[in-house]
């Protein structure tokens, strides 16, 4: 009975985790983007192109994989 309950909880946890993966990926990408932005001073960022946001990144990634 305990094995069944543990298995059921593990399956529910995996489903929950699978449903949140897009938000986790988005958060990680945005976190790195902001971190890289903050590491450069404003004068260093003048000539550089701004990194794309997550939606643009996903679109570019799908276009390149074709």
CHARMM internal coordinates of N, CA and C (Angstrom, degrees):
IC EDIT
DIST 1 N 1 CA 1.4553
DIST 1 CA 1 C 1.5294
ANGL 1 N 1 CA 1 C 111.38
DIST 1 C 2 N 1.3300
ANGL 1 CA 1 C 2 N 115.81
DIHE 1 N 1 CA 1 C 2 N -40.14
DIST 2 N 2 CA 1.4607
ANGL 1 C 2 N 2 CA 119.62
DIHE 1 CA 1 C 2 N 2 CA -179.51
DIST 2 CA 2 C 1.5231
ANGL 2 N 2 CA 2 C 110.39
DIHE 1 C 2 N 2 CA 2 C -67.51
DIST 2 C 3 N 1.3416
ANGL 2 CA 2 C 3 N 117.02
DIHE 2 N 2 CA 2 C 3 N -39.53
DIST 3 N 3 CA 1.4604
ANGL 2 C 3 N 3 CA 120.12
DIHE 2 CA 2 C 3 N 3 CA 177.89
DIST 3 CA 3 C 1.5175
ANGL 3 N 3 CA 3 C 111.02
DIHE 2 C 3 N 3 CA 3 C -60.45
DIST 3 C 4 N 1.3104
ANGL 3 CA 3 C 4 N 116.47
DIHE 3 N 3 CA 3 C 4 N -40.56
DIST 4 N 4 CA 1.4635
ANGL 3 C 4 N 4 CA 120.91
DIHE 3 CA 3 C 4 N 4 CA 179.40
DIST 4 CA 4 C 1.5268
ANGL 4 N 4 CA 4 C 110.45
DIHE 3 C 4 N 4 CA 4 C -63.27
DIST 4 C 5 N 1.3198
ANGL 4 CA 4 C 5 N 117.16
DIHE 4 N 4 CA 4 C 5 N -43.53
DIST 5 N 5 CA 1.4652
ANGL 4 C 5 N 5 CA 121.12
DIHE 4 CA 4 C 5 N 5 CA 179.73
DIST 5 CA 5 C 1.5328
ANGL 5 N 5 CA 5 C 110.93
DIHE 4 C 5 N 5 CA 5 C -65.11
DIST 5 C 6 N 1.3129
ANGL 5 CA 5 C 6 N 117.50
DIHE 5 N 5 CA 5 C 6 N -40.89
DIST 6 N 6 CA 1.4563
ANGL 5 C 6 N 6 CA 121.41
DIHE 5 CA 5 C 6 N 6 CA 179.12
DIST 6 CA 6 C 1.5213
ANGL 6 N 6 CA 6 C 109.70
DIHE 5 C 6 N 6 CA 6 C -66.47
DIST 6 C 7 N 1.3223
ANGL 6 CA 6 C 7 N 117.25
DIHE 6 N 6 CA 6 C 7 N -43.01
DIST 7 N 7 CA 1.4582
ANGL 6 C 7 N 7 CA 121.18
DIHE 6 CA 6 C 7 N 7 CA 177.80
DIST 7 CA 7 C 1.5212
ANGL 7 N 7 CA 7 C 111.23
DIHE 6 C 7 N 7 CA 7 C -62.43
DIST 7 C 8 N 1.3111
ANGL 7 CA 7 C 8 N 117.04
DIHE 7 N 7 CA 7 C 8 N -43.16
DIST 8 N 8 CA 1.4597
ANGL 7 C 8 N 8 CA 121.53
DIHE 7 CA 7 C 8 N 8 CA 178.71
DIST 8 CA 8 C 1.5280
ANGL 8 N 8 CA 8 C 110.98
DIHE 7 C 8 N 8 CA 8 C -63.17
DIST 8 C 9 N 1.3103
ANGL 8 CA 8 C 9 N 117.33
DIHE 8 N 8 CA 8 C 9 N -44.22
DIST 9 N 9 CA 1.4663
ANGL 8 C 9 N 9 CA 120.57
DIHE 8 CA 8 C 9 N 9 CA 177.81
DIST 9 CA 9 C 1.5260
ANGL 9 N 9 CA 9 C 111.18
DIHE 8 C 9 N 9 CA 9 C -64.55
DIST 9 C 10 N 1.3162
ANGL 9 CA 9 C 10 N 117.94
DIHE 9 N 9 CA 9 C 10 N -38.55
DIST 10 N 10 CA 1.4642
ANGL 9 C 10 N 10 CA 120.99
DIHE 9 CA 9 C 10 N 10 CA 178.52
DIST 10 CA 10 C 1.5298
ANGL 10 N 10 CA 10 C 110.27
DIHE 9 C 10 N 10 CA 10 C -64.79
DIST 10 C 11 N 1.3154
ANGL 10 CA 10 C 11 N 117.73
DIHE 10 N 10 CA 10 C 11 N -41.95
DIST 11 N 11 CA 1.4611
ANGL 10 C 11 N 11 CA 120.98
DIHE 10 CA 10 C 11 N 11 CA 178.37
DIST 11 CA 11 C 1.5214
ANGL 11 N 11 CA 11 C 111.61
DIHE 10 C 11 N 11 CA 11 C -65.41
DIST 11 C 12 N 1.3075
ANGL 11 CA 11 C 12 N 117.17
DIHE 11 N 11 CA 11 C 12 N -41.51
DIST 12 N 12 CA 1.4663
ANGL 11 C 12 N 12 CA 120.37
DIHE 11 CA 11 C 12 N 12 CA 177.24
DIST 12 CA 12 C 1.5220
ANGL 12 N 12 CA 12 C 110.88
DIHE 11 C 12 N 12 CA 12 C -64.27
DIST 12 C 13 N 1.3189
ANGL 12 CA 12 C 13 N 117.12
DIHE 12 N 12 CA 12 C 13 N -40.05
DIST 13 N 13 CA 1.4619
ANGL 12 C 13 N 13 CA 121.27
DIHE 12 CA 12 C 13 N 13 CA 178.99
DIST 13 CA 13 C 1.5242
ANGL 13 N 13 CA 13 C 110.84
DIHE 12 C 13 N 13 CA 13 C -64.39
DIST 13 C 14 N 1.3374
ANGL 13 CA 13 C 14 N 116.98
DIHE 13 N 13 CA 13 C 14 N -41.47
DIST 14 N 14 CA 1.4665
ANGL 13 C 14 N 14 CA 120.80
DIHE 13 CA 13 C 14 N 14 CA 178.82
DIST 14 CA 14 C 1.5274
ANGL 14 N 14 CA 14 C 111.60
DIHE 13 C 14 N 14 CA 14 C -65.08
DIST 14 C 15 N 1.3262
ANGL 14 CA 14 C 15 N 117.40
DIHE 14 N 14 CA 14 C 15 N -38.28
DIST 15 N 15 CA 1.4633
ANGL 14 C 15 N 15 CA 120.37
DIHE 14 CA 14 C 15 N 15 CA 176.76
DIST 15 CA 15 C 1.5193
ANGL 15 N 15 CA 15 C 111.07
DIHE 14 C 15 N 15 CA 15 C -65.36
DIST 15 C 16 N 1.3114
ANGL 15 CA 15 C 16 N 116.65
DIHE 15 N 15 CA 15 C 16 N -41.41
DIST 16 N 16 CA 1.4612
ANGL 15 C 16 N 16 CA 120.56
DIHE 15 CA 15 C 16 N 16 CA 177.81
DIST 16 CA 16 C 1.5188
ANGL 16 N 16 CA 16 C 110.42
DIHE 15 C 16 N 16 CA 16 C -63.99
DIST 16 C 17 N 1.3010
ANGL 16 CA 16 C 17 N 116.64
DIHE 16 N 16 CA 16 C 17 N -42.94
DIST 17 N 17 CA 1.4617
ANGL 16 C 17 N 17 CA 121.66
DIHE 16 CA 16 C 17 N 17 CA 179.37
DIST 17 CA 17 C 1.5262
ANGL 17 N 17 CA 17 C 110.66
DIHE 16 C 17 N 17 CA 17 C -63.78
DIST 17 C 18 N 1.3082
ANGL 17 CA 17 C 18 N 117.62
DIHE 17 N 17 CA 17 C 18 N -41.62
DIST 18 N 18 CA 1.4616
ANGL 17 C 18 N 18 CA 121.37
DIHE 17 CA 17 C 18 N 18 CA 179.53
DIST 18 CA 18 C 1.5253
ANGL 18 N 18 CA 18 C 111.20
DIHE 17 C 18 N 18 CA 18 C -65.20
DIST 18 C 19 N 1.3042
ANGL 18 CA 18 C 19 N 118.01
DIHE 18 N 18 CA 18 C 19 N -32.98
DIST 19 N 19 CA 1.4549
ANGL 18 C 19 N 19 CA 121.23
DIHE 18 CA 18 C 19 N 19 CA 179.54
DIST 19 CA 19 C 1.5163
ANGL 19 N 19 CA 19 C 113.22
DIHE 18 C 19 N 19 CA 19 C -73.54
DIST 19 C 20 N 1.3056
ANGL 19 CA 19 C 20 N 117.70
DIHE 19 N 19 CA 19 C 20 N -19.90
DIST 20 N 20 CA 1.4677
ANGL 19 C 20 N 20 CA 121.62
DIHE 19 CA 19 C 20 N 20 CA -176.54
DIST 20 CA 20 C 1.5223
ANGL 20 N 20 CA 20 C 113.19
DIHE 19 C 20 N 20 CA 20 C -101.99
DIST 20 C 21 N 1.3177
ANGL 20 CA 20 C 21 N 118.58
DIHE 20 N 20 CA 20 C 21 N 0.70
DIST 21 N 21 CA 1.4595
ANGL 20 C 21 N 21 CA 119.79
DIHE 20 CA 20 C 21 N 21 CA -172.86
DIST 21 CA 21 C 1.5182
ANGL 21 N 21 CA 21 C 112.96
DIHE 20 C 21 N 21 CA 21 C -63.68
DIST 21 C 22 N 1.3271
ANGL 21 CA 21 C 22 N 118.15
DIHE 21 N 21 CA 21 C 22 N -36.31
DIST 22 N 22 CA 1.4621
ANGL 21 C 22 N 22 CA 119.30
DIHE 21 CA 21 C 22 N 22 CA -179.55
DIST 22 CA 22 C 1.5258
ANGL 22 N 22 CA 22 C 110.73
DIHE 21 C 22 N 22 CA 22 C -64.57
DIST 22 C 23 N 1.3223
ANGL 22 CA 22 C 23 N 116.78
DIHE 22 N 22 CA 22 C 23 N -41.87
DIST 23 N 23 CA 1.4625
ANGL 22 C 23 N 23 CA 119.90
DIHE 22 CA 22 C 23 N 23 CA 178.64
DIST 23 CA 23 C 1.5296
ANGL 23 N 23 CA 23 C 111.21
DIHE 22 C 23 N 23 CA 23 C -66.55
DIST 23 C 24 N 1.3127
ANGL 23 CA 23 C 24 N 116.67
DIHE 23 N 23 CA 23 C 24 N -35.97
DIST 24 N 24 CA 1.4670
ANGL 23 C 24 N 24 CA 120.34
DIHE 23 CA 23 C 24 N 24 CA 178.73
DIST 24 CA 24 C 1.5239
ANGL 24 N 24 CA 24 C 109.80
DIHE 23 C 24 N 24 CA 24 C -66.61
DIST 24 C 25 N 1.3537
ANGL 24 CA 24 C 25 N 116.71
DIHE 24 N 24 CA 24 C 25 N -45.70
DIST 25 N 25 CA 1.4702
ANGL 24 C 25 N 25 CA 120.09
DIHE 24 CA 24 C 25 N 25 CA 178.05
DIST 25 CA 25 C 1.5174
ANGL 25 N 25 CA 25 C 111.24
DIHE 24 C 25 N 25 CA 25 C -59.97
DIST 25 C 26 N 1.3204
ANGL 25 CA 25 C 26 N 116.11
DIHE 25 N 25 CA 25 C 26 N -43.11
DIST 26 N 26 CA 1.4671
ANGL 25 C 26 N 26 CA 120.83
DIHE 25 CA 25 C 26 N 26 CA 179.76
DIST 26 CA 26 C 1.5290
ANGL 26 N 26 CA 26 C 110.13
DIHE 25 C 26 N 26 CA 26 C -61.94
DIST 26 C 27 N 1.3087
ANGL 26 CA 26 C 27 N 117.04
DIHE 26 N 26 CA 26 C 27 N -44.56
DIST 27 N 27 CA 1.4575
ANGL 26 C 27 N 27 CA 120.89
DIHE 26 CA 26 C 27 N 27 CA -179.67
DIST 27 CA 27 C 1.5147
ANGL 27 N 27 CA 27 C 113.05
DIHE 26 C 27 N 27 CA 27 C -64.15
DIST 27 C 28 N 1.3258
ANGL 27 CA 27 C 28 N 116.16
DIHE 27 N 27 CA 27 C 28 N -41.09
DIST 28 N 28 CA 1.4581
ANGL 27 C 28 N 28 CA 119.62
DIHE 27 CA 27 C 28 N 28 CA 178.70
DIST 28 CA 28 C 1.5214
ANGL 28 N 28 CA 28 C 110.45
DIHE 27 C 28 N 28 CA 28 C -64.97
DIST 28 C 29 N 1.3395
ANGL 28 CA 28 C 29 N 116.54
DIHE 28 N 28 CA 28 C 29 N -45.09
DIST 29 N 29 CA 1.4633
ANGL 28 C 29 N 29 CA 120.05
DIHE 28 CA 28 C 29 N 29 CA -179.54
DIST 29 CA 29 C 1.5241
ANGL 29 N 29 CA 29 C 110.76
DIHE 28 C 29 N 29 CA 29 C -61.94
DIST 29 C 30 N 1.3300
ANGL 29 CA 29 C 30 N 116.71
DIHE 29 N 29 CA 29 C 30 N -48.12
DIST 30 N 30 CA 1.4669
ANGL 29 C 30 N 30 CA 120.31
DIHE 29 CA 29 C 30 N 30 CA -178.90
DIST 30 CA 30 C 1.5280
ANGL 30 N 30 CA 30 C 110.99
DIHE 29 C 30 N 30 CA 30 C -64.35
DIST 30 C 31 N 1.3276
ANGL 30 CA 30 C 31 N 117.08
DIHE 30 N 30 CA 30 C 31 N -36.02
DIST 31 N 31 CA 1.4623
ANGL 30 C 31 N 31 CA 120.26
DIHE 30 CA 30 C 31 N 31 CA 178.03
DIST 31 CA 31 C 1.5163
ANGL 31 N 31 CA 31 C 112.05
DIHE 30 C 31 N 31 CA 31 C -63.22
DIST 31 C 32 N 1.3307
ANGL 31 CA 31 C 32 N 116.52
DIHE 31 N 31 CA 31 C 32 N -45.38
DIST 32 N 32 CA 1.4599
ANGL 31 C 32 N 32 CA 119.89
DIHE 31 CA 31 C 32 N 32 CA 177.57
DIST 32 CA 32 C 1.5250
ANGL 32 N 32 CA 32 C 111.24
DIHE 31 C 32 N 32 CA 32 C -65.25
DIST 32 C 33 N 1.3150
ANGL 32 CA 32 C 33 N 116.29
DIHE 32 N 32 CA 32 C 33 N -38.53
DIST 33 N 33 CA 1.4680
ANGL 32 C 33 N 33 CA 119.82
DIHE 32 CA 32 C 33 N 33 CA -179.06
DIST 33 CA 33 C 1.5410
ANGL 33 N 33 CA 33 C 110.36
DIHE 32 C 33 N 33 CA 33 C -63.30
DIST 33 C 34 N 1.3147
ANGL 33 CA 33 C 34 N 116.29
DIHE 33 N 33 CA 33 C 34 N -45.35
DIST 34 N 34 CA 1.4706
ANGL 33 C 34 N 34 CA 120.34
DIHE 33 CA 33 C 34 N 34 CA 179.59
DIST 34 CA 34 C 1.5235
ANGL 34 N 34 CA 34 C 110.65
DIHE 33 C 34 N 34 CA 34 C -67.79
DIST 34 C 35 N 1.3352
ANGL 34 CA 34 C 35 N 116.51
DIHE 34 N 34 CA 34 C 35 N -40.42
DIST 35 N 35 CA 1.4665
ANGL 34 C 35 N 35 CA 120.08
DIHE 34 CA 34 C 35 N 35 CA 178.85
DIST 35 CA 35 C 1.5304
ANGL 35 N 35 CA 35 C 110.94
DIHE 34 C 35 N 35 CA 35 C -60.05
DIST 35 C 36 N 1.3169
ANGL 35 CA 35 C 36 N 116.52
DIHE 35 N 35 CA 35 C 36 N -45.63
DIST 36 N 36 CA 1.4597
ANGL 35 C 36 N 36 CA 119.92
DIHE 35 CA 35 C 36 N 36 CA 178.87
DIST 36 CA 36 C 1.5235
ANGL 36 N 36 CA 36 C 111.34
DIHE 35 C 36 N 36 CA 36 C -64.94
DIST 36 C 37 N 1.3156
ANGL 36 CA 36 C 37 N 116.49
DIHE 36 N 36 CA 36 C 37 N -35.58
DIST 37 N 37 CA 1.4632
ANGL 36 C 37 N 37 CA 121.14
DIHE 36 CA 36 C 37 N 37 CA 177.25
DIST 37 CA 37 C 1.5320
ANGL 37 N 37 CA 37 C 111.17
DIHE 36 C 37 N 37 CA 37 C -63.78
DIST 37 C 38 N 1.3195
ANGL 37 CA 37 C 38 N 116.39
DIHE 37 N 37 CA 37 C 38 N -42.30
DIST 38 N 38 CA 1.4605
ANGL 37 C 38 N 38 CA 120.83
DIHE 37 CA 37 C 38 N 38 CA -176.58
DIST 38 CA 38 C 1.5270
ANGL 38 N 38 CA 38 C 113.33
DIHE 37 C 38 N 38 CA 38 C -74.73
DIST 38 C 39 N 1.3200
ANGL 38 CA 38 C 39 N 117.26
DIHE 38 N 38 CA 38 C 39 N -19.30
DIST 39 N 39 CA 1.4616
ANGL 38 C 39 N 39 CA 119.96
DIHE 38 CA 38 C 39 N 39 CA -179.86
DIST 39 CA 39 C 1.5246
ANGL 39 N 39 CA 39 C 112.09
DIHE 38 C 39 N 39 CA 39 C -75.32
DIST 39 C 40 N 1.3174
ANGL 39 CA 39 C 40 N 117.15
DIHE 39 N 39 CA 39 C 40 N -20.34
DIST 40 N 40 CA 1.4632
ANGL 39 C 40 N 40 CA 120.90
DIHE 39 CA 39 C 40 N 40 CA 179.52
DIST 40 CA 40 C 1.5174
ANGL 40 N 40 CA 40 C 110.09
DIHE 39 C 40 N 40 CA 40 C -101.53
DIST 40 C 41 N 1.3150
ANGL 40 CA 40 C 41 N 115.29
DIHE 40 N 40 CA 40 C 41 N 141.44
DIST 41 N 41 CA 1.4619
ANGL 40 C 41 N 41 CA 119.21
DIHE 40 CA 40 C 41 N 41 CA 176.44
DIST 41 CA 41 C 1.5314
ANGL 41 N 41 CA 41 C 108.73
DIHE 40 C 41 N 41 CA 41 C -74.50
DIST 41 C 42 N 1.3332
ANGL 41 CA 41 C 42 N 117.37
DIHE 41 N 41 CA 41 C 42 N 161.08
DIST 42 N 42 CA 1.4727
ANGL 41 C 42 N 42 CA 119.57
DIHE 41 CA 41 C 42 N 42 CA 179.74
DIST 42 CA 42 C 1.5251
ANGL 42 N 42 CA 42 C 113.11
DIHE 41 C 42 N 42 CA 42 C -57.03
DIST 42 C 43 N 1.3205
ANGL 42 CA 42 C 43 N 117.71
DIHE 42 N 42 CA 42 C 43 N -34.73
DIST 43 N 43 CA 1.4625
ANGL 42 C 43 N 43 CA 119.16
DIHE 42 CA 42 C 43 N 43 CA 179.84
DIST 43 CA 43 C 1.5330
ANGL 43 N 43 CA 43 C 111.29
DIHE 42 C 43 N 43 CA 43 C -69.67
DIST 43 C 44 N 1.3394
ANGL 43 CA 43 C 44 N 118.31
DIHE 43 N 43 CA 43 C 44 N -28.69
DIST 44 N 44 CA 1.4616
ANGL 43 C 44 N 44 CA 121.19
DIHE 43 CA 43 C 44 N 44 CA 177.53
DIST 44 CA 44 C 1.5273
ANGL 44 N 44 CA 44 C 111.97
DIHE 43 C 44 N 44 CA 44 C -75.28
DIST 44 C 45 N 1.3288
ANGL 44 CA 44 C 45 N 116.98
DIHE 44 N 44 CA 44 C 45 N -25.00
DIST 45 N 45 CA 1.4613
ANGL 44 C 45 N 45 CA 121.39
DIHE 44 CA 44 C 45 N 45 CA -177.74
DIST 45 CA 45 C 1.5173
ANGL 45 N 45 CA 45 C 113.57
DIHE 44 C 45 N 45 CA 45 C -85.51
DIST 45 C 46 N 1.3240
ANGL 45 CA 45 C 46 N 118.39
DIHE 45 N 45 CA 45 C 46 N -5.01
DIST 46 N 46 CA 1.4680
ANGL 45 C 46 N 46 CA 121.41
DIHE 45 CA 45 C 46 N 46 CA -173.54
DIST 46 CA 46 C 1.5166
ANGL 46 N 46 CA 46 C 111.46
DIHE 45 C 46 N 46 CA 46 C -59.36
DIST 46 C 47 N 1.3119
ANGL 46 CA 46 C 47 N 119.82
DIHE 46 N 46 CA 46 C 47 N -48.66
DIST 47 N 47 CA 1.4518
ANGL 46 C 47 N 47 CA 121.79
DIHE 46 CA 46 C 47 N 47 CA -174.84
DIST 47 CA 47 C 1.5118
ANGL 47 N 47 CA 47 C 114.58
DIHE 46 C 47 N 47 CA 47 C -90.57
DIST 47 C 48 N 1.3189
ANGL 47 CA 47 C 48 N 118.11
DIHE 47 N 47 CA 47 C 48 N -7.26
DIST 48 N 48 CA 1.4597
ANGL 47 C 48 N 48 CA 120.99
DIHE 47 CA 47 C 48 N 48 CA -174.69
DIST 48 CA 48 C 1.5291
ANGL 48 N 48 CA 48 C 110.97
DIHE 47 C 48 N 48 CA 48 C -88.81
DIST 48 C 49 N 1.3216
ANGL 48 CA 48 C 49 N 114.33
DIHE 48 N 48 CA 48 C 49 N 147.14
DIST 49 N 49 CA 1.4533
ANGL 48 C 49 N 49 CA 120.13
DIHE 48 CA 48 C 49 N 49 CA 175.56
DIST 49 CA 49 C 1.5287
ANGL 49 N 49 CA 49 C 108.81
DIHE 48 C 49 N 49 CA 49 C -77.35
DIST 49 C 50 N 1.3154
ANGL 49 CA 49 C 50 N 116.54
DIHE 49 N 49 CA 49 C 50 N 140.59
DIST 50 N 50 CA 1.4597
ANGL 49 C 50 N 50 CA 121.09
DIHE 49 CA 49 C 50 N 50 CA -179.51
DIST 50 CA 50 C 1.5269
ANGL 50 N 50 CA 50 C 109.41
DIHE 49 C 50 N 50 CA 50 C -72.16
DIST 50 C 51 N 1.3249
ANGL 50 CA 50 C 51 N 116.22
DIHE 50 N 50 CA 50 C 51 N 141.23
DIST 51 N 51 CA 1.4598
ANGL 50 C 51 N 51 CA 120.82
DIHE 50 CA 50 C 51 N 51 CA 178.73
DIST 51 CA 51 C 1.5296
ANGL 51 N 51 CA 51 C 109.45
DIHE 50 C 51 N 51 CA 51 C -66.48
DIST 51 C 52 N 1.3385
ANGL 51 CA 51 C 52 N 117.44
DIHE 51 N 51 CA 51 C 52 N 143.96
DIST 52 N 52 CA 1.4664
ANGL 51 C 52 N 52 CA 120.22
DIHE 51 CA 51 C 52 N 52 CA -179.75
DIST 52 CA 52 C 1.5231
ANGL 52 N 52 CA 52 C 111.51
DIHE 51 C 52 N 52 CA 52 C -68.89
DIST 52 C 53 N 1.3306
ANGL 52 CA 52 C 53 N 116.16
DIHE 52 N 52 CA 52 C 53 N 152.38
DIST 53 N 53 CA 1.4602
ANGL 52 C 53 N 53 CA 118.29
DIHE 52 CA 52 C 53 N 53 CA 174.99
DIST 53 CA 53 C 1.5340
ANGL 53 N 53 CA 53 C 108.72
DIHE 52 C 53 N 53 CA 53 C -75.28
DIST 53 C 54 N 1.3159
ANGL 53 CA 53 C 54 N 117.29
DIHE 53 N 53 CA 53 C 54 N 177.91
DIST 54 N 54 CA 1.4564
ANGL 53 C 54 N 54 CA 121.03
DIHE 53 CA 53 C 54 N 54 CA -171.88
DIST 54 CA 54 C 1.5272
ANGL 54 N 54 CA 54 C 112.79
DIHE 53 C 54 N 54 CA 54 C -62.69
DIST 54 C 55 N 1.3177
ANGL 54 CA 54 C 55 N 118.01
DIHE 54 N 54 CA 54 C 55 N -40.31
DIST 55 N 55 CA 1.4668
ANGL 54 C 55 N 55 CA 120.68
DIHE 54 CA 54 C 55 N 55 CA -179.73
DIST 55 CA 55 C 1.5257
ANGL 55 N 55 CA 55 C 110.98
DIHE 54 C 55 N 55 CA 55 C -64.14
DIST 55 C 56 N 1.3137
ANGL 55 CA 55 C 56 N 117.04
DIHE 55 N 55 CA 55 C 56 N -43.46
DIST 56 N 56 CA 1.4601
ANGL 55 C 56 N 56 CA 120.27
DIHE 55 CA 55 C 56 N 56 CA 177.16
DIST 56 CA 56 C 1.5210
ANGL 56 N 56 CA 56 C 110.96
DIHE 55 C 56 N 56 CA 56 C -64.82
DIST 56 C 57 N 1.3285
ANGL 56 CA 56 C 57 N 116.21
DIHE 56 N 56 CA 56 C 57 N -39.87
DIST 57 N 57 CA 1.4633
ANGL 56 C 57 N 57 CA 121.49
DIHE 56 CA 56 C 57 N 57 CA 178.68
DIST 57 CA 57 C 1.5237
ANGL 57 N 57 CA 57 C 110.63
DIHE 56 C 57 N 57 CA 57 C -60.43
DIST 57 C 58 N 1.3288
ANGL 57 CA 57 C 58 N 117.76
DIHE 57 N 57 CA 57 C 58 N -47.21
DIST 58 N 58 CA 1.4655
ANGL 57 C 58 N 58 CA 121.75
DIHE 57 CA 57 C 58 N 58 CA 179.23
DIST 58 CA 58 C 1.5209
ANGL 58 N 58 CA 58 C 111.19
DIHE 57 C 58 N 58 CA 58 C -61.97
DIST 58 C 59 N 1.3232
ANGL 58 CA 58 C 59 N 116.69
DIHE 58 N 58 CA 58 C 59 N -41.58
DIST 59 N 59 CA 1.4623
ANGL 58 C 59 N 59 CA 120.34
DIHE 58 CA 58 C 59 N 59 CA 179.60
DIST 59 CA 59 C 1.5309
ANGL 59 N 59 CA 59 C 110.38
DIHE 58 C 59 N 59 CA 59 C -63.20
DIST 59 C 60 N 1.3263
ANGL 59 CA 59 C 60 N 116.96
DIHE 59 N 59 CA 59 C 60 N -45.45
DIST 60 N 60 CA 1.4663
ANGL 59 C 60 N 60 CA 121.33
DIHE 59 CA 59 C 60 N 60 CA 178.84
DIST 60 CA 60 C 1.5267
ANGL 60 N 60 CA 60 C 111.54
DIHE 59 C 60 N 60 CA 60 C -64.15
DIST 60 C 61 N 1.3095
ANGL 60 CA 60 C 61 N 116.28
DIHE 60 N 60 CA 60 C 61 N -39.14
DIST 61 N 61 CA 1.4654
ANGL 60 C 61 N 61 CA 120.62
DIHE 60 CA 60 C 61 N 61 CA -179.93
DIST 61 CA 61 C 1.5197
ANGL 61 N 61 CA 61 C 111.02
DIHE 60 C 61 N 61 CA 61 C -65.21
DIST 61 C 62 N 1.3323
ANGL 61 CA 61 C 62 N 117.21
DIHE 61 N 61 CA 61 C 62 N -41.13
DIST 62 N 62 CA 1.4700
ANGL 61 C 62 N 62 CA 120.28
DIHE 61 CA 61 C 62 N 62 CA 179.08
DIST 62 CA 62 C 1.5176
ANGL 62 N 62 CA 62 C 111.26
DIHE 61 C 62 N 62 CA 62 C -69.00
DIST 62 C 63 N 1.3246
ANGL 62 CA 62 C 63 N 117.21
DIHE 62 N 62 CA 62 C 63 N -35.86
DIST 63 N 63 CA 1.4720
ANGL 62 C 63 N 63 CA 120.24
DIHE 62 CA 62 C 63 N 63 CA 178.07
DIST 63 CA 63 C 1.5288
ANGL 63 N 63 CA 63 C 111.01
DIHE 62 C 63 N 63 CA 63 C -65.93
DIST 63 C 64 N 1.3172
ANGL 63 CA 63 C 64 N 117.43
DIHE 63 N 63 CA 63 C 64 N -37.64
DIST 64 N 64 CA 1.4558
ANGL 63 C 64 N 64 CA 120.92
DIHE 63 CA 63 C 64 N 64 CA -177.58
DIST 64 CA 64 C 1.5246
ANGL 64 N 64 CA 64 C 111.51
DIHE 63 C 64 N 64 CA 64 C -75.73
DIST 64 C 65 N 1.3193
ANGL 64 CA 64 C 65 N 118.00
DIHE 64 N 64 CA 64 C 65 N -25.42
DIST 65 N 65 CA 1.4595
ANGL 64 C 65 N 65 CA 120.02
DIHE 64 CA 64 C 65 N 65 CA -178.32
DIST 65 CA 65 C 1.5306
ANGL 65 N 65 CA 65 C 112.56
DIHE 64 C 65 N 65 CA 65 C -79.49
DIST 65 C 66 N 1.3053
ANGL 65 CA 65 C 66 N 117.93
DIHE 65 N 65 CA 65 C 66 N -9.63
DIST 66 N 66 CA 1.4756
ANGL 65 C 66 N 66 CA 120.68
DIHE 65 CA 65 C 66 N 66 CA 179.58
DIST 66 CA 66 C 1.4761
ANGL 66 N 66 CA 66 C 112.04
DIHE 65 C 66 N 66 CA 66 C -76.03
END
COOR INIT
IC SEED 1 N 1 CA 1 C
IC BUILD
